[in-house]
């Protein structure tokens, strides 16, 4: 059997140890700050927040371009000769990255592309589901693996509270952002992925510790998440007591494995410091 290699973008916020463990290849997206183009992952996230504090300007982000994907897929083939590539991409509804991958893949054979219609922990959950399945069934036919991944895409659920409305507004990626403009600082919006689009669905009042617990309770009530695995996403600045409480609630709710994922540069540029999110797969 020819080896199957999984790939995704940096916007999945896939922890480095897991990418290494499963040989998952990650292509960087871009952060534009002060006129300079940085590859996501090469720039400390704290630099983004420091830049905002100094300038009151928020960096912008751009997709991985077609040429970069061509080089990326070529490098995978060099490192893993005769492999089959399954690329699980950042939602096409919020970035042109996936479409660029589609264009680049036309020059290659045996590349399957899946639009995950998700970002950060939601995308990571799908990628890691695929990696776990591939480890358990190393001889699985590529077409069958693709079918299983595509079947789980609509089951991936992501919800988060951004750390800053300013960052969220500047990013312009939330479809109904206008409904949030002018809200009181004490109101914290819940953002969810709906058909691949970032949408504001609920609003929570009060401090972040209350809002995060309400978010998690609502999330677990709204979705029948598989208790095998839950992902928490945080951006730098989230209070450690909040993290501890989220762990407690998750364990009380029967989750066997809980993994914390730090939001990288791509996601942090849109959500700001101190954000919290939760992701998992429905049964």
N, C-alpha and C positions, 0 to 999 in steps of 0.2 A: 504493500500500500504506500502511495506517495504521502509524504507528511503534509498535514494541514497546519498552516500558520494563521493565527488571528491577528488583526490589526485594528487600531482605532485612533482617534485624535486626542490631543492633550486635554481637550474640553471634557473628557470623561473623568478627569481627576483620578485616574487609576493609580493606586498606591504603587510606588516603585518596586517594592518587594514582591507584590503579586504579579506585576508585569514580568519581572525577572523569573519568578517561579514557573510561570506558564509560557514563557517565551512570547508574550504578547508584544507586538511592535507598535510603538506610539509615534505618530507624526505631530510635530508642534504646529499650533496655530500662532497668531501674531498679536502682539500688544504694541500699540503706537503711543509713545510717551515723549513729550518735548521734542517732537520732530524726528525721533529715532525709532527704528523698527527693531523690536526684541522678539526672539522666539519664546513662546510660552514655555516656562520651565527654566529658562536661563536667567530670568529676572526674579529676585526675591519678592514675594508678595508684599512684604512690608514696604518695599520701595514705592509701590503703587499708592499706598495710603500716605506715606511720607510726602510724596509728590503732591497729592491732593491737599494736604495740610499746608504746604508751602505756597501753592499756586491757586488753590480752589478750582483747579481744572481736573477733569477726569480723563484718564487715557482712553483711547479708542481701541477697538480690536478688529482684526481682519482674518479672513479664512486662509487656510492652506491653499496655495494656488496650484494650478494644473501641473506646472513644471516641477514643483516640489513633490507632488504625488508621483510623477513619473520617476523621479530620482528615488523616492521612498520605496516604491514597488520594485524598482531595479535592485536596490540594496538588499531587500528581503530575498530576492531570487539569488543574489550573489552569496548571501550568508546561508541560505537554505535551498540549495540547488534542486530543481525539479519539484518544488513544493507547490501546493495549492493554497491560494490566499483567500481568506474570508475577511473582508473589511466591514466592520460594524461602525457606522458613522453617526456623527453629531447631527441632530435634527435638521433636515433640509428646510424647515419652516423658519429657522432663525439664523441660518448661515448658508453661504454658497459653497461651503467646503465639500459637502457630499456630492454636489453636481460636478465640482472640479475633479473629484475622485472618479466619477463616472466617465468623464471625458478622458482622463489619463489612462483609465483601465482599457480603453479601446485599443491601445497599442500592445496589450498583453493578453495572453491566453490564461485560462484557468484562474480567473479572479472573480469571486462572487462579492457583490456589494449589497449591504443591507442598511436601509435608512432606519436607525433606531428610534427616530421621532422623540428623542430624549437628550438630556444633557447631564453633566456632572454625575452624581450618584445613580441616577436613573439609567444613564448610559452604561456606567460601570457595572451595574447589576446585571444588565443583559450580556455584556462582554464576559463577566466572570461566570455567569450561567453557562455560556458557550464553552469556556475554558474547562469548567468542571465536568461538563458532559463529555468533552473530548478526552479528558484524562480517564474517565470511567469507561469510555468506549473508543479506544484509540483506532479501531478498525472501522469506525462508522463511515459510511459513504458520504462524500462531501454534500451531495444534493440532499441527503436525509438530514444532515446537520444543519444546513441552511433552512430547511423546512421547520425544524424544531426551534431555531433561533427566531425566525419570522413569526412563529406561533406565540412566542413569549413577548414579543415587542409590545402588543397592546395590553399586556399584563403588568408591565413595568410602571410603577406609580411613584412619582416624585412630588413632594410639596416642601416649600421652604419659606422662611421669613427672612427677607433681606436685612442686612445691617444698616442700610442707608437708603432712604427714598431718593436722595440726590443722585446716587450712583445708578439706581434703577431707572430714574427718569432720563438721565444722560445717555444710558445705554440704548434706550428706545426699542427694546426687544419685547416688552410686554404689550400685547395687542390692545388691551383696554386700559392702558396707562392713564389716559385722560381722567378716568373715574377716580384716580388716586390723588391727582394733583390738588393741592390745597387742603388735604386732610390734616388733622391735628397730629402733632409729633407723637402723641400717646397712642395713636392708632397704627397698628402694625399689620400690613397686608400679608395674606397667605398667597403665594404664587404656586400654581400647579401647571403641569404640562397637559394640555387638552389637544388631542390630535396633532401633537408635535409643536403646538404653539404655547408660549408662556402667557398664562392668564391669571389675573387677580380674581380669586374666588371667595375669599372670606376676609374679614377684618377683625383683628383682636385688639382690645383695649387693655391698657395697663403696662406694667413692666415686662421686660423680656422673659423673666423666669416664668411668669404666669402665661404669657403668650405661647412660649414654646411647649409647655405642658398641655395647653389647650389644643395646640396644633397637633401634637402627637396623639392625643386622645381622639380628636376628630378623624385623623388619618386612619387610625386603627378601627374606628367605628364605620368609616366610609368604605374601606377596602378590606377584603379577606386576604391579608398578606400571609404568605407561606412562613410559618414559624421557624423554619430552618435557618433563615438568614435575614438580617435587617442591617441597613446601612444608615449611619448618621453622617451628615455633611456639616462641617463648620468652617467659618472663615476666621482668620486671626482676630482675637479680641473677644471671642465668646467666653463668658464667665465659666470657670471650672466647676462651680457649684451646679450650673445648668447641665453641664455634661454628666455629672454624677447623678443628677435627678433623672435625666433621660435614660441612663443605663438602668436605673432602678425600675422605672416604668416599663421598659422593654423586657426586663427579666420577669417582672410580675405578670406581664402579658404572655409569657411562655416562649419567648424567642431563645433559641439555642445558641446562636452565634450573632454577635453584634460587632460591626466593624466601623470605626470612625475614619472618615475621609476628609482631609483638609482641602478646601477649595483652592485651586491653583489660580494663576494669574488671569486666565480667560474669564472664569466665573467671578472671581473677586472684583474684577473691573466693572462688572454689571451689578454686583450685589452689595459691595461695601464691607467694612469690617464688622465683626460680631454677628454675622448671620448664622442661621441654623436651618438644617433641612433633614428630611428623612426620605429614604427610598427603599423599595422592596419589590418583590414579584408576587402578584396575586396567585392563589392556588388554582 
